[in-house]
Amino acid sequence: MGQPPRAASVPPGHTHLRLTLSALAEASADPTIWRRADVHRVVLISGLTALVGALAPIRWDLEGRAAAKS
């Protein structure tokens, strides 16, 4: 028998980002949604969360390369 398939490694924040983009896609069908201040806050916070989540692997990679050179 073969080995069971492994779960794909999902980067931190990826699921949150996909859910946010999906919600925005659905909400954008109603142009009046952008009149609400809370929507702007959610988009800003979600974007910052995705940015911070994307920076973690980059930082880890850079620190690993710097340690390998030492």
C-alpha positions in Angstrom: 0.0 0.0 0.0 1.1 3.5 -0.7 1.5 6.3 1.8 -1.5 8.4 2.6 -1.3 11.9 1.0 0.2 14.6 3.2 -1.7 17.7 4.0 -0.4 20.6 2.1 1.5 23.1 4.2 -0.6 26.3 4.4 1.3 29.5 5.2 0.1 31.3 8.3 -2.7 33.8 7.6 -3.4 32.2 4.2 -6.8 30.9 5.3 -7.7 34.2 6.8 -6.7 36.0 3.6 -8.8 33.7 1.4 -11.8 34.1 3.6 -11.4 37.9 3.5 -11.0 38.0 -0.2 -14.1 35.8 -0.6 -16.2 38.0 1.7 -15.0 41.1 -0.2 -15.9 39.5 -3.5 -19.4 38.8 -2.3 -19.8 42.2 -0.6 -18.5 44.1 -3.6 -21.7 43.1 -5.5 -23.3 45.9 -3.5 -21.5 49.2 -4.1 -23.1 50.8 -1.1 -21.0 48.6 1.2 -18.1 51.0 0.8 -20.0 53.7 2.5 -19.7 51.9 5.8 -16.7 52.8 8.0 -16.5 49.4 9.5 -15.9 47.8 6.1 -12.9 50.1 5.6 -11.6 49.1 9.1 -12.0 45.3 8.3 -10.2 45.7 5.0 -7.4 47.6 6.6 -7.0 45.2 9.5 -7.2 42.2 7.2 -4.6 43.6 4.9 -2.2 44.3 7.7 -2.8 40.8 9.1 -1.9 39.3 5.7 1.2 41.5 5.5 2.4 40.5 8.9 1.7 36.9 8.1 3.7 37.1 4.9 6.6 38.8 6.6 7.2 36.0 9.1 8.4 33.4 6.5 10.5 36.0 4.8 12.2 37.0 8.1 12.7 33.3 8.9 14.4 32.7 5.6 16.6 35.8 5.8 17.7 34.9 9.4 18.4 31.4 8.3 20.6 32.6 5.4 22.4 35.0 7.6 23.1 32.3 10.1 24.3 29.9 7.4 26.9 32.6 6.2 28.3 33.0 9.7 
